[in-house]
Amino acid sequence: MSAFILKIIAMLTMTIDHIGEVFSMPLTYRIIGRIAFPLYAMMVIDGYLHLRNDKKRLMKYMFFLLVSSIVSEPLFDLCFSGTPFTMETQNQVLQFLTFVIGCYMCDLFNNKIISVVIWICITYLNYELAIGYYATGILFMLLLMFAMKKRGNDYYPLLLLAAVSLLTFGELFEQLYIQLYDFSKTMYYFQYYIKHGTVVLYTFLAYPFMVSYNGSYGPVSKSFKIFYRWFYPLHLFALYIINRYI
């Protein structure tokens, strides 16, 4: 399966997920949406691995992620919180940006101790600011990047499975910690778990698509690249307009 196909699947499943969230649709929408993040993360990592030796293009890519995260943030907040700015949770592109910056800094310093410090800081930043999938999202992407570097080896499918498992159960445990950090939220967590916990388990639906990625780009035109890159803020804007005015 090519990157072109995976990107289409990622966009479709993410849109279905967000439609379900914004318009309070049946839980099936959210279940389908569990496919999106692992595929998007895979494409971000694949992009970095291809660009890491081309500093000029890598800088352009990081600049795009920066602009996209800034543009997407008020749209994300409007869609899911009803206000143009909230610190409750931050958009997913910002998590991709911090991950790529972390990869770039590790390559720049090329020191194991410094790399560990960098990833501790970035993981903590994502958790503290509630970016994307919090700390779990960064740890998942780190394991996923390690797996993708081993593509072609016999244990590659097992590494991918380990990454998906980390994302699935890591998110559950992280949400448990967040809620139980304030004991007054204990009952809220169990109510949250009944609704959301079972949905998270469907993240494994992404695994067949991930393991079938063959590393090829497929028929990716320049116009599709532009559309794919800006789809995240564009679909948030469309959902907000539909929900607010139609």
HUBELUR-V656749 format. One line per field, one symbol per residue. ss: DSSP state (a for helix, b for strand, c for the rest). phi: phi as a letter, one per 20 degrees, with the letter a starting at -180 (. if undefined). Layout:
ss=???
phi=???
This chain:
ss=ccaaaaaaaaaaaaaaaaaaaaccccaaaaaaaaaaaaaaaaaaaaaaaaacccaaaaaaaaaaaaaaaaaaaaaaaaaaaccccccccbcaaaaaaaaaaaaaaaaaaccaaaaaaaaaaaaaaaaaccbccaaaaaaaaaaaaaaaaccccccaaaaaaaaaaaaaaaaaaaaaaaaaccaaaaaaaaaaaaaaaaaaaaaaaaaaaaaccccccccccaaaaaaaaaaaaaaaaaaaaaaaac
phi=.efgffffffffffffgfffffdlegggffffffffggfffffffffffedfedgfffffffffffffffffgffffffdcmcfbbefbdffffffffffffffffffelcffffffgffffffffffelelelfgfffffffffffffegoffeggfffffffffffefffffffffffgdffegfffffffgeegffgffgfffggfffefenefnfeefffgffffdfgfffffffffffedd
